[in-house]
Amino acid sequence: MKPILLLDVDGVLSIGGDQRETVHLPGTYLPLWACRNWKSFLRKVDRISELVWCTCWMERANWIGKAAGIPERPHIPMVAIERKDQDWKCVSVDHMFPDPARKLVWVEDGFRDDTHEWAKRRGNVKLIHVRWLSGLTKRSMRKVIRHLERATT
């Protein structure tokens, strides 16, 4: 079974630093200030994992996938949280993937303290933090791919 890759957009694929490429997304007026090598990265991880958008972009993240040449992928839904100190993404991931045995690799630019605690409790979760100015670098892309490949065994 392929591992699930939870992928954020802002700060991961769409970055704030100087090392970026401006891409006009198909079917939209929105530009994407993309990190380098983002298209080949998305095509590779789409082959070796179950890519799930984990972003406030929700289904609009598929515009990015389309620009990279991958088919539409699901996104985690925004579900109601019971407490303000909860990370809505963690609650949504648990809602969408309730089986703690599923292996998850989550790439994000801003993990909260409670997200780290959630990952420890849930188990089978690898959190990969990237800096929002650089987003995914060649090094962090290799790290993501390495963790996905290990998770398939």
Summary of the structure (lengths in Angstrom):
residues: 153
radius of gyration: 14.7
end to end distance: 8.6
largest distance: 41.3
contacts: 469
relative contact order: 0.22
helix: 36%
strand: 20%
